[in-house]
Amino acid sequence: MFSQTKAWQSYRQVATQTASPGQLVLLLYNGIIRFLEQARTGFSIDDPKEFNETINNNIQRAQGIIHEMSQSLNMAEGGDFAERMRSLYDYFDRRLQESNMAKTEPGILEVIKHVTVLRDAWAEMLQRGSVPVDAAYQAPIHNPTAAEPRPGA
């Protein structure tokens, strides 16, 4: 198990260090979705402690990525796009906070839906080579993957 964990950490480190800024944004969107899907698994847990921990820990990890992406926006050069993304990230954070406090699923589902649309649009722009990353995000976008769970965890 230890070698699998170490291999996973090495892979994630190399993947994030070699990713272009546009690819890193895509990885971060995927991370938000993954953590929120893991939070949703908590709703089927009978043990109250595990129920709360699963939901809380995974929502907080998703919020950490959202906060980092919001703080990485280039507000000076990103114009209207950066302002709208900041507002959207703030809205996501509020909805997740509400879901976490009440331990309800609707806010999580809503954020997953919206982030999936963003992720898919971002992936499409990457494929076409039309991602305006420099104007949208300041370099570097920090990678909060240290909090990511390892396979089997």
N, C-alpha and C positions, 0 to 999 in steps of 0.2 A: 504493500500500500504506500509506503514511504517513497519508493522510486516513482510510482505513478503520480504522486503529488508533486514531487520535484520536477518530473518531466512536464507536467501541466504548467507549473510556474515558469519554467524555462521557455516553453512555447509561448505563453502569454506575453512574457517580457520581450522576446524577439519579435513577435507579431506587432506589438505596439511600438517598439523602437524603430521598426523598418516600415511602418505604415506611413503613407503620405498623410498630410493634414486632412484631406477629404476622406480618406479611408478610416482615419481615426475617428472622425465624426460618426461615420457609419458604425464602427465598432461600439462607440458609446451609446448610440441609439439602440443597438442590439442588446447592450448591457442593461439598459433601462427596461426593455421589454422582458428580458430573461429574469431579472430580479422581481418584476411585478408578477410574472407568471408563477414564480416560486412563492411569492406572498400569497397568491390565490390558493395555493395548495394548503395553506394554513387553515382555511375555512372548513376543511374536511377533517381536521384533527379534533379528537374528543378531549384530550388532555388539555386543561385550561392554560397551563404554563407553556406547553409546546405550541398551542394555538396562538397565544399572544406573541411569543418570541418569533415564531416563523413569520407572522404577518409584519410585526414591528421591524425586525432586523432587515428583511428584504425591502420593505418600503423605504427605510432609511438609506439603504444602499442605493436604491434608485434615485432618491432625493439628492444624495451626494453627487451623483453623476449630473443630475439636472442643475444643481447649484454650480458645479464646475463649468458646465457648458454655458450657463448664463453669465458667469464671471469672465469667461473667455471671449465673449462677444466683443467685437471691435466697435464700440459705440461712436468713436470719432470718425471712422471711415465707413462704417456699415450702413449708415443712413437709416432709411425707413425699415429695411430688412432687419437690422440689428434691434431696432426699437420694438418691432412686432415680435421678434423671437424672444426678447427679454420679457415682454408681457405674457407671451405664451408659456414660457418656462415658469414664470411667477404663478400663473394660473394652475399649471400642472402641480406645482409644489403645494398650493393651497388645497387642491382636490385630494392629493395624497395625504396631507396632514389631517384633513377631515376624515378620510377613510381610516387612517391609523388610529385616530382618537376614538372613533365610534366603532371600530372593527367591523366596517361594512365594505362590501365589494364594489358598489357602483362607481365610486371615484377611481378606483384602480382600473376597472374595465374601460372607463372613459379615457383615461390617460394612455392605456395600452392602445386603444383605437387611434388616438391622435398621433402618438409617437410612431405607430406602424405606418401611418400615412406619410409622416415626415421621413422615416427611414426609407420607405419605398421611393419617394420622390428624390431623396438624396442619392440613392443607389442608381436611379435612372440618370441623374445628372452626372454622376461619376462615369457611367458607361458612355455617355455622350461626350465626356470631356468638357463639360460646361459648368463646373462647380466653382463659384466665386469665393473660395475659402479665404483668401487673403483679406478681402474687404469685410467678410462676415465675422471671422474669428481672429483674435490676436494670436500670434505664435509665441510660445507653444501652447497647445491645449494640453493641460495636465491630465494625466491618466489615473483615475482613482481605482485601478484594477486591483490594488493590494487587498481591498475588502471583498473581492470576488471569491465565492466558494469554489472549492476544488471538486473535480469529479468524484462522485460517491459521497460528498459531504452533505 
